[in-house]
Amino acid sequence: MGATVNVNGRITPQREAVIPVFDHGFLYGEGIYETMRTYNGRPFLYDRHMRRLRNSARLIALPLPFTDEELAAQIRDTMAAANVNGAEAYIRVLVTRGVGDLTYDPATTPTPSVVTIVKPQEDPPPEAYERGVRVVIVEIVRNHPDTVNPIIKSNNLLNCALAAQEAIRRGAFEGIMRNYRGELSECTTSNLFIVRDGAALTPPLDSGLLPGITREYLFEVGADAGVPVREQVLRDTDLFGADEAFLTGTTRELVPIVEVDDRTIGTGRPGPVTKKLLEAFRRRAWSA
Ligand SMILES: Cc1ncc(COP(=O)(O)O)c(C=O)c1O
């Protein structure tokens, strides 16, 4: 089933959704986005996604032309047109600098473009949760925070796209990126956690990564489930020596990692701490 797209208020099927070539989102990759999903038909953790969207906008000096309530109404309209037939929805909101001249000067782009894409949410296959997945550490280094800061959820995705394509070439479910210091940062579309001595550990924001909403939520899920969740600088050896590992993301929840670069993590099966956190996460998400 295709997507339904709202481009500046005009809702159409995917194949009719267009953006002008002179939009600086297309010309220069100047834009930001959020990916959300619904549980029971309602966008999950909407306020947190809006907070991150506003922070991304601030960091590229892009004025957002809507209130949270106005955007929520636009998402509702698009979801109604998409009619996902009782399935949960995937929602992607993009805001670009807008249409302008062939110059970086924002004076030529007075009106940001706002796009909402809605389609049925597609979960990873059940085997990913039951057996765990194989990932690789990729050669592409995560953007240095003083270049395009990974804190910005930017449409300028070349860094992650190249890393993801390397992972795909190597037949892996995901690619883990290191930062410029050689520390582990995150995956190409998800955050990384390891489990050691019963605690879940994830690289700090200073390691140069997107502050994932699922990652942030997991600190609360862990507190509920009696699993300590902490930030810690992680290196290759921490991952290879971990008891368990998993990745997190809005559309994937928590996916157990059982193999990295052909080396087995822990027992090679999804571990008890990962399972406990996934169950606690799902309990909270479905009852939110
Ligand atoms: C680079 C990157 N890291 C982490 C995440 C996970 O973030 P969230 O939990 O907010 O979906 C994403 C999501 O797309 C991402 O693109």
The ligand as a Gaussian input file, in Angstrom:
#p B3LYP/6-31G(d) Opt

LIG

0 1
 C       20.601000       8.232000      13.073000
 C       19.464000       7.805000      13.936000
 N       19.708000       7.463000      15.207000
 C       18.722000       7.060000      16.033000
 C       17.405000       6.964000      15.600000
 C       16.331000       6.516000      16.548000
 O       15.574000       7.603000      16.987000
 P       14.083000       7.474000      17.483000
 O       14.087000       6.550000      18.667000
 O       13.687000       8.851000      17.845000
 O       13.293000       6.908000      16.347000
 C       17.107000       7.324000      14.281000
 C       15.721000       7.238000      13.815000
 O       15.428000       7.329000      12.651000
 C       18.152000       7.761000      13.432000
 O       17.904000       8.109000      12.155000

